[in-house]
Amino acid sequence: RREFDYMAFYRTAPVSGITHYAPVEARVEQTRGESGPMTDDDWETLIDPFSDERVVVVFELGPLVPLDAPVENDQNGVRGAWYCSIDALRTAGTLSALAERADT
């Protein structure tokens, strides 16, 4: 539930690294069964296979921005949420280097 301005995206194949980020333009909290950005089909497809949560936060993102070079997976892996600056994301060559600068 921590606030952040951007969200980064990890691509498994063929890159195995963080390749893009996007600005978070809005957050919408939605309760299952109530109107909001997610339809009943969205809940069934995106939430139900992984969780029984009744309330979710839906992020509205701005344009996807490619990194000049991916932050490569050097076998460190990403688990959970990591918080870092955009500068750290842009300059880290590996996940291990990014982990040294990130809050988890």
C-alpha positions in Angstrom: 0.0 0.0 0.0 3.1 2.3 -0.1 2.8 5.2 -2.5 5.1 5.2 -5.6 5.2 7.2 -8.8 6.3 4.6 -11.3 6.0 0.8 -11.8 8.7 -1.3 -13.5 8.1 -4.5 -15.4 10.2 -7.7 -15.4 10.1 -9.8 -18.5 10.9 -13.4 -18.1 11.7 -14.6 -21.7 13.6 -13.9 -23.8 15.2 -11.2 -21.7 15.0 -12.3 -18.0 15.2 -8.7 -16.7 13.4 -5.4 -16.0 12.8 -3.9 -19.5 10.3 -1.1 -19.0 8.6 1.2 -16.6 5.5 3.4 -16.7 4.2 6.3 -14.6 1.3 5.5 -12.2 -1.4 8.1 -13.1 -4.1 6.8 -10.8 -5.0 4.2 -8.2 -8.6 2.9 -7.9 -9.6 0.7 -5.0 -12.3 -1.8 -6.0 -14.3 -4.3 -4.0 -15.4 -7.5 -5.6 -19.0 -7.2 -6.9 -18.9 -3.5 -7.0 -18.6 -1.3 -10.1 -15.1 -0.2 -11.1 -12.5 -0.6 -13.7 -12.5 -4.4 -13.4 -15.4 -6.5 -14.7 -16.5 -9.8 -13.2 -14.5 -11.6 -16.0 -11.4 -9.6 -15.0 -11.8 -10.8 -11.4 -12.2 -14.4 -12.6 -9.2 -14.2 -14.9 -6.8 -12.0 -13.1 -7.5 -12.4 -9.3 -9.3 -15.7 -8.7 -6.5 -18.0 -9.9 -4.0 -16.4 -7.4 -5.9 -14.9 -4.5 -9.2 -14.8 -2.7 -8.9 -11.0 -2.0 -12.1 -9.0 -1.8 -10.5 -5.6 -2.3 -7.8 -4.7 -4.9 -6.0 -1.6 -6.1 -6.2 -1.2 -9.9 -3.4 1.0 -11.3 -3.9 3.2 -14.2 -0.6 3.6 -16.0 0.8 6.1 -18.4 2.9 5.3 -21.5 5.3 2.4 -21.2 8.9 3.6 -21.3 11.7 1.2 -22.4 14.9 1.2 -20.5 18.1 1.8 -22.5 19.4 -1.5 -21.3 17.5 -4.1 -19.3 18.3 -4.7 -15.6 19.5 -8.2 -16.1 18.7 -11.1 -13.8 22.0 -12.3 -12.4 20.3 -15.0 -10.5 19.2 -12.6 -7.7 15.5 -12.8 -8.6 12.7 -10.5 -7.7 10.3 -11.4 -4.9 7.6 -9.0 -3.7 7.7 -5.3 -4.1 11.0 -3.4 -4.5 11.0 0.4 -4.1 13.8 2.5 -5.7 14.4 5.7 -7.6 14.0 5.9 -11.4 17.7 6.8 -11.5 18.6 3.6 -9.7 16.5 1.6 -12.1 18.1 3.3 -15.1 21.6 2.8 -13.9 21.6 -0.6 -12.4 23.0 -3.3 -14.7 21.8 -6.3 -12.7 19.1 -7.1 -10.2 21.8 -7.6 -7.5 23.0 -4.0 -8.1 19.4 -2.7 -7.9 18.7 -4.8 -4.8 21.6 -2.9 -3.0 19.7 0.4 -3.6 16.1 -0.8 -3.2 13.9 -1.0 -0.2 11.9 -4.2 0.0 
